[in-house]
Amino acid sequence: MPDSSTNLIKLTPAEDRLHWSLKVTSDVAGATGTLHGGCGLAASAAAMEAACDRPIVYISGQYLSRAPVGSDVTIEVEELAVGNRVTQAAASVTCGGAVVLRASAALGGHDLQIDRGWRQIPTVPSPEDCPRRQATSETGHSFTDYSDIRLAGQMPGEAAVYYWARLERGLTSSTAGLIALADLIPSGMRVSLGKAFRGSSLDHAVRITSLEESDWVLIRIEADAIRNSVGHGRAEIYSQSGSLLATGSQSFAISAITGPLDR
């Protein structure tokens, strides 16, 4: 059965199981006062899990427009292929007639007793020994501001950046929590670039590799490249016990360099 992602993403059912709505509030907003990209993708995942009654394995999204705080977005799910074990589905997130996000996903799978992980958790200080990251929005009211994010290792110019992260109500390692936190890739790449910038996500893909309860998760962000002011990066998310919970990749457009590194 799908996990309780809707505890983080508060969906409201519409006319049938394929239609849902979400109020854009500050706790699912980004620094710009619009729907946070990771939360938008997490909402798509929650809607698809509820519609298909299977857990998310992989989800990707393409970001097309913005939905401001106070608005309502609608999520329409389409089941593209329903197999005995895996469903492939799509979702369209709209606000006022404009498409905010298009998502595609695979859900399901089955247990052949062969599950295994090869990645090893990096060695970093514990969350308690790491400083908390400062607010990232002008108002101090956004998804990342409400999250407890600790700086576990960052050196300007280096490719890899490490964050410990924790969400309220024990939802850190839920499917929705992992998808939303994987959206920190552009934040980490500010450190790798050594400069502050404004920008917007173009796409975001997350693969769920394990569901294990963990109060904190360690996010390892790796910068791949920036070309023509478009950045590309990856993320690995680990439980405190060392299990790989999710991997992510993201591309984003940089609109302006705003000054020296500020976080």
C-alpha positions as a Markdown table, in Angstrom:
| # | Residue | x | y | z |
|---|---|---|---|---|
| 1 | Met | 0.0 | 0.0 | 0.0 |
| 2 | Pro | 1.2 | 3.6 | -0.6 |
| 3 | Asp | 2.6 | 5.4 | 2.4 |
| 4 | Ser | 0.8 | 8.3 | 4.1 |
| 5 | Ser | 2.3 | 11.0 | 1.9 |
| 6 | Thr | -0.9 | 13.0 | 2.1 |
| 7 | Asn | 0.0 | 13.9 | 5.8 |
| 8 | Leu | 2.7 | 16.1 | 4.3 |
| 9 | Ile | 0.9 | 17.0 | 1.1 |
| 10 | Lys | -2.7 | 17.8 | 2.1 |
| 11 | Leu | -4.7 | 16.7 | -1.0 |
| 12 | Thr | -8.5 | 17.1 | -1.2 |
| 13 | Pro | -10.3 | 14.6 | -3.4 |
| 14 | Ala | -12.4 | 16.0 | -6.2 |
| 15 | Glu | -15.1 | 14.2 | -8.3 |
| 16 | Asp | -13.3 | 10.8 | -8.5 |
| 17 | Arg | -10.1 | 9.0 | -7.7 |
| 18 | Leu | -8.3 | 10.5 | -10.6 |
| 19 | His | -8.9 | 14.2 | -9.7 |
| 20 | Trp | -7.4 | 16.0 | -6.6 |
| 21 | Ser | -6.8 | 19.5 | -5.4 |
| 22 | Leu | -4.2 | 21.2 | -3.3 |
| 23 | Lys | -4.2 | 24.6 | -1.6 |
| 24 | Val | -0.8 | 26.3 | -2.0 |
| 25 | Thr | 0.2 | 27.4 | 1.5 |
| 26 | Ser | 3.5 | 28.7 | 2.8 |
| 27 | Asp | 4.5 | 25.2 | 4.1 |
| 28 | Val | 4.6 | 23.9 | 0.5 |
| 29 | Ala | 5.9 | 27.1 | -1.0 |
| 30 | Gly | 9.4 | 28.0 | -2.3 |
| 31 | Ala | 11.5 | 31.1 | -1.6 |
| 32 | Thr | 9.6 | 32.9 | -4.4 |
| 33 | Gly | 6.2 | 32.6 | -2.7 |
| 34 | Thr | 5.0 | 30.0 | -5.2 |
| 35 | Leu | 4.5 | 26.2 | -5.1 |
| 36 | His | 7.8 | 24.6 | -4.2 |
| 37 | Gly | 8.9 | 22.3 | -7.1 |
| 38 | Gly | 9.6 | 19.3 | -4.9 |
| 39 | Cys | 6.3 | 19.7 | -3.1 |
| 40 | Gly | 4.5 | 20.0 | -6.4 |
| 41 | Leu | 6.1 | 16.7 | -7.5 |
| 42 | Ala | 5.4 | 15.1 | -4.1 |
| 43 | Ala | 1.7 | 16.2 | -4.5 |
| 44 | Ser | 1.6 | 14.5 | -7.9 |
| 45 | Ala | 3.1 | 11.4 | -6.4 |
| 46 | Ala | 0.6 | 11.3 | -3.6 |
| 47 | Ala | -2.3 | 11.7 | -6.1 |
| 48 | Met | -1.0 | 8.9 | -8.3 |
| 49 | Glu | -0.5 | 6.6 | -5.3 |
| 50 | Ala | -4.0 | 7.3 | -4.1 |
| 51 | Ala | -5.5 | 6.8 | -7.6 |
| 52 | Cys | -3.5 | 3.7 | -8.5 |
| 53 | Asp | -3.3 | 2.1 | -5.1 |
| 54 | Arg | 0.4 | 1.3 | -5.6 |
| 55 | Pro | 3.6 | 2.9 | -4.2 |
| 56 | Ile | 5.8 | 5.2 | -6.2 |
| 57 | Val | 9.0 | 3.6 | -7.6 |
| 58 | Tyr | 10.0 | 6.5 | -9.9 |
| 59 | Ile | 8.6 | 9.9 | -10.7 |
| 60 | Ser | 9.8 | 12.7 | -12.9 |
| 61 | Gly | 8.3 | 16.2 | -13.6 |
| 62 | Gln | 8.7 | 19.0 | -16.0 |
| 63 | Tyr | 8.1 | 22.5 | -14.5 |
| 64 | Leu | 6.2 | 24.9 | -16.8 |
| 65 | Ser | 4.6 | 27.7 | -14.7 |
| 66 | Arg | 4.1 | 28.9 | -11.1 |
| 67 | Ala | 1.2 | 28.7 | -8.6 |
| 68 | Pro | 1.3 | 31.5 | -6.0 |
| 69 | Val | 0.6 | 31.0 | -2.3 |
| 70 | Gly | -3.2 | 31.2 | -1.7 |
| 71 | Ser | -4.1 | 29.6 | -5.0 |
| 72 | Asp | -5.6 | 26.2 | -5.6 |
| 73 | Val | -4.1 | 23.7 | -8.0 |
| 74 | Thr | -5.8 | 20.7 | -9.5 |
| 75 | Ile | -4.1 | 17.4 | -10.2 |
| 76 | Glu | -5.5 | 15.1 | -12.8 |
| 77 | Val | -4.1 | 11.5 | -12.9 |
| 78 | Glu | -4.1 | 9.3 | -16.0 |
| 79 | Glu | -3.3 | 5.6 | -15.8 |
| 80 | Leu | -1.4 | 4.9 | -19.0 |
| 81 | Ala | -0.6 | 1.2 | -18.5 |
| 82 | Val | -1.8 | -1.1 | -15.7 |
| 83 | Gly | 0.1 | -4.4 | -15.4 |
| 84 | Asn | -0.1 | -7.2 | -12.9 |
| 85 | Arg | 2.6 | -5.7 | -10.8 |
| 86 | Val | 3.5 | -2.2 | -12.2 |
| 87 | Thr | 1.4 | 0.8 | -13.2 |
| 88 | Gln | 2.7 | 3.6 | -15.4 |
| 89 | Ala | 0.8 | 6.8 | -14.9 |
| 90 | Ala | 0.9 | 10.5 | -15.6 |
| 91 | Ala | -0.4 | 13.6 | -13.8 |
| 92 | Ser | -1.0 | 17.2 | -14.9 |
| 93 | Val | -1.0 | 19.9 | -12.3 |
| 94 | Thr | -2.9 | 23.1 | -13.3 |
| 95 | Cys | -3.6 | 26.5 | -11.7 |
| 96 | Gly | -6.2 | 28.8 | -13.3 |
| 97 | Gly | -6.0 | 26.9 | -16.6 |
| 98 | Ala | -2.2 | 27.1 | -16.8 |
| 99 | Val | -0.2 | 23.9 | -16.6 |
| 100 | Val | 2.2 | 24.2 | -13.7 |
| 101 | Leu | 3.8 | 20.7 | -13.8 |
| 102 | Arg | 3.5 | 17.5 | -15.9 |
| 103 | Ala | 4.7 | 14.3 | -14.1 |
| 104 | Ser | 5.1 | 10.7 | -15.1 |
| 105 | Ala | 5.7 | 7.8 | -12.8 |
| 106 | Ala | 6.0 | 4.1 | -12.3 |
| 107 | Leu | 4.2 | 2.5 | -9.3 |
| 108 | Gly | 4.2 | -1.0 | -7.8 |
| 109 | Gly | 6.7 | -3.9 | -8.1 |
| 110 | His | 6.8 | -7.2 | -6.2 |
| 111 | Asp | 9.1 | -9.0 | -3.8 |
| 112 | Leu | 11.4 | -11.7 | -5.1 |
| 113 | Gln | 13.7 | -11.6 | -2.0 |
| 114 | Ile | 16.5 | -10.0 | -4.0 |
| 115 | Asp | 16.4 | -6.4 | -2.7 |
| 116 | Arg | 19.9 | -5.0 | -2.2 |
| 117 | Gly | 21.7 | -1.7 | -2.1 |
| 118 | Trp | 25.3 | -1.0 | -3.1 |
| 119 | Arg | 25.8 | 2.7 | -2.1 |
| 120 | Gln | 27.5 | 3.5 | 1.2 |
| 121 | Ile | 26.5 | 6.5 | 3.3 |
| 122 | Pro | 29.2 | 9.2 | 3.4 |
| 123 | Thr | 31.0 | 9.9 | 6.7 |
| 124 | Val | 29.9 | 13.3 | 8.1 |
| 125 | Pro | 29.3 | 14.7 | 11.6 |
| 126 | Ser | 26.0 | 13.8 | 13.3 |
| 127 | Pro | 23.1 | 16.2 | 12.9 |
| 128 | Glu | 23.5 | 17.5 | 16.4 |
| 129 | Asp | 27.0 | 18.6 | 15.6 |
| 130 | Cys | 26.1 | 20.5 | 12.5 |
| 131 | Pro | 24.9 | 24.1 | 12.3 |
| 132 | Arg | 21.3 | 24.8 | 11.1 |
| 133 | Arg | 21.0 | 26.5 | 7.7 |
| 134 | Gln | 19.6 | 30.0 | 7.8 |
| 135 | Ala | 16.3 | 31.0 | 6.2 |
| 136 | Thr | 16.3 | 30.9 | 2.4 |
| 137 | Ser | 13.2 | 33.1 | 1.7 |
| 138 | Glu | 12.7 | 36.8 | 2.3 |
| 139 | Thr | 9.7 | 36.1 | 4.6 |
| 140 | Gly | 11.2 | 33.1 | 6.4 |
| 141 | His | 8.0 | 31.1 | 5.5 |
| 142 | Ser | 8.6 | 28.3 | 3.0 |
| 143 | Phe | 9.0 | 24.6 | 2.9 |
| 144 | Thr | 12.8 | 24.7 | 3.3 |
| 145 | Asp | 12.5 | 27.3 | 6.1 |
| 146 | Tyr | 10.1 | 25.1 | 8.0 |
| 147 | Ser | 12.4 | 22.1 | 7.5 |
| 148 | Asp | 15.3 | 21.5 | 9.8 |
| 149 | Ile | 18.3 | 21.5 | 7.5 |
| 150 | Arg | 21.8 | 21.2 | 8.8 |
| 151 | Leu | 25.1 | 21.9 | 7.0 |
| 152 | Ala | 27.0 | 18.6 | 7.2 |
| 153 | Gly | 29.8 | 19.5 | 4.9 |
| 154 | Gln | 30.2 | 22.1 | 2.2 |
| 155 | Met | 33.2 | 23.8 | 0.7 |
| 156 | Pro | 32.7 | 26.4 | -2.0 |
| 157 | Gly | 34.0 | 25.2 | -5.3 |
| 158 | Glu | 33.7 | 21.5 | -4.4 |
| 159 | Ala | 31.3 | 19.2 | -6.3 |
| 160 | Ala | 29.8 | 17.5 | -3.3 |
| 161 | Val | 27.6 | 19.1 | -0.6 |
| 162 | Tyr | 26.1 | 17.4 | 2.4 |
| 163 | Tyr | 22.9 | 18.3 | 4.3 |
| 164 | Trp | 21.1 | 16.6 | 7.2 |
| 165 | Ala | 17.4 | 17.2 | 6.9 |
| 166 | Arg | 14.4 | 16.6 | 9.2 |
| 167 | Leu | 10.7 | 17.2 | 8.7 |
| 168 | Glu | 8.0 | 17.5 | 11.3 |
| 169 | Arg | 5.7 | 14.7 | 12.3 |
| 170 | Gly | 8.1 | 12.0 | 11.4 |
| 171 | Leu | 7.6 | 12.5 | 7.7 |
| 172 | Thr | 11.2 | 12.9 | 6.7 |
| 173 | Ser | 11.6 | 9.5 | 5.1 |
| 174 | Ser | 8.1 | 9.2 | 3.7 |
| 175 | Thr | 7.8 | 9.1 | -0.1 |
| 176 | Ala | 6.5 | 12.7 | -0.2 |
| 177 | Gly | 9.3 | 13.8 | 2.1 |
| 178 | Leu | 12.0 | 12.3 | 0.1 |
| 179 | Ile | 10.7 | 13.7 | -3.2 |
| 180 | Ala | 10.4 | 17.2 | -1.7 |
| 181 | Leu | 13.9 | 17.1 | -0.1 |
| 182 | Ala | 15.5 | 15.9 | -3.3 |
| 183 | Asp | 14.7 | 19.3 | -4.7 |
| 184 | Leu | 17.6 | 20.8 | -2.7 |
| 185 | Ile | 20.0 | 20.1 | -5.6 |
| 186 | Pro | 20.1 | 23.8 | -6.8 |
| 187 | Ser | 20.7 | 24.9 | -3.2 |
| 188 | Gly | 23.7 | 22.6 | -3.0 |
| 189 | Met | 25.0 | 23.8 | -6.4 |
| 190 | Arg | 25.1 | 27.4 | -5.2 |
| 191 | Val | 27.9 | 26.2 | -2.9 |
| 192 | Ser | 29.6 | 24.3 | -5.7 |
| 193 | Leu | 29.5 | 27.4 | -7.9 |
| 194 | Gly | 30.5 | 29.6 | -4.9 |
| 195 | Lys | 27.9 | 32.2 | -5.8 |
| 196 | Ala | 24.3 | 33.1 | -5.0 |
| 197 | Phe | 21.8 | 33.0 | -7.9 |
| 198 | Arg | 18.2 | 33.2 | -8.8 |
| 199 | Gly | 16.7 | 30.5 | -11.0 |
| 200 | Ser | 13.9 | 28.0 | -11.6 |
| 201 | Ser | 13.8 | 24.3 | -11.9 |
| 202 | Leu | 13.2 | 22.8 | -15.4 |
| 203 | Asp | 12.9 | 19.1 | -14.4 |
| 204 | His | 13.2 | 16.8 | -11.4 |
| 205 | Ala | 13.4 | 13.0 | -11.2 |
| 206 | Val | 13.3 | 10.9 | -8.1 |
| 207 | Arg | 13.7 | 7.1 | -7.6 |
| 208 | Ile | 12.6 | 5.6 | -4.3 |
| 209 | Thr | 15.0 | 2.8 | -3.4 |
| 210 | Ser | 13.9 | 2.0 | 0.1 |
| 211 | Leu | 11.2 | 3.0 | 2.7 |
| 212 | Glu | 12.8 | 3.0 | 6.1 |
| 213 | Glu | 11.7 | 5.2 | 9.0 |
| 214 | Ser | 14.4 | 7.7 | 9.8 |
| 215 | Asp | 14.2 | 10.8 | 11.9 |
| 216 | Trp | 17.0 | 12.5 | 9.9 |
| 217 | Val | 18.1 | 11.8 | 6.4 |
| 218 | Leu | 21.5 | 12.7 | 4.9 |
| 219 | Ile | 21.4 | 14.3 | 1.5 |
| 220 | Arg | 24.5 | 14.1 | -0.7 |
| 221 | Ile | 24.3 | 16.6 | -3.6 |
| 222 | Glu | 26.7 | 16.3 | -6.5 |
| 223 | Ala | 27.2 | 19.1 | -9.0 |
| 224 | Asp | 27.6 | 17.7 | -12.6 |
| 225 | Ala | 27.9 | 20.8 | -14.8 |
| 226 | Ile | 26.5 | 24.3 | -15.7 |
| 227 | Arg | 26.3 | 25.1 | -19.4 |
| 228 | Asn | 24.5 | 28.1 | -20.9 |
| 229 | Ser | 23.3 | 29.1 | -17.4 |
| 230 | Val | 21.6 | 25.7 | -17.0 |
| 231 | Gly | 22.7 | 23.6 | -14.1 |
| 232 | His | 22.6 | 19.8 | -13.8 |
| 233 | Gly | 23.1 | 17.9 | -10.6 |
| 234 | Arg | 22.3 | 14.7 | -8.7 |
| 235 | Ala | 21.4 | 13.7 | -5.1 |
| 236 | Glu | 21.5 | 10.6 | -2.9 |
| 237 | Ile | 19.4 | 10.4 | 0.3 |
| 238 | Tyr | 20.4 | 8.1 | 3.1 |
| 239 | Ser | 18.7 | 7.0 | 6.4 |
| 240 | Gln | 20.6 | 7.5 | 9.6 |
| 241 | Ser | 21.3 | 3.7 | 9.6 |
| 242 | Gly | 23.0 | 4.0 | 6.2 |
| 243 | Ser | 20.3 | 2.8 | 3.8 |
| 244 | Leu | 20.0 | 4.5 | 0.5 |
| 245 | Leu | 16.4 | 5.7 | 0.4 |
| 246 | Ala | 16.2 | 7.7 | -2.8 |
| 247 | Thr | 18.2 | 9.1 | -5.7 |
| 248 | Gly | 17.4 | 12.3 | -7.6 |
| 249 | Ser | 18.5 | 14.4 | -10.6 |
| 250 | Gln | 17.6 | 17.9 | -11.6 |
| 251 | Ser | 18.2 | 20.6 | -14.2 |
| 252 | Phe | 17.5 | 24.3 | -13.5 |
| 253 | Ala | 17.8 | 27.6 | -15.3 |
| 254 | Ile | 19.9 | 30.3 | -13.7 |
| 255 | Ser | 18.4 | 33.7 | -14.4 |
| 256 | Ala | 20.8 | 36.0 | -12.5 |
| 257 | Ile | 23.9 | 35.9 | -10.3 |
| 258 | Thr | 22.8 | 37.8 | -7.2 |
| 259 | Gly | 26.1 | 38.1 | -5.3 |
| 260 | Pro | 28.6 | 36.1 | -3.2 |
| 261 | Leu | 27.5 | 32.8 | -1.6 |
| 262 | Asp | 25.0 | 33.6 | 1.1 |
| 263 | Arg | 24.3 | 30.2 | 2.6 |
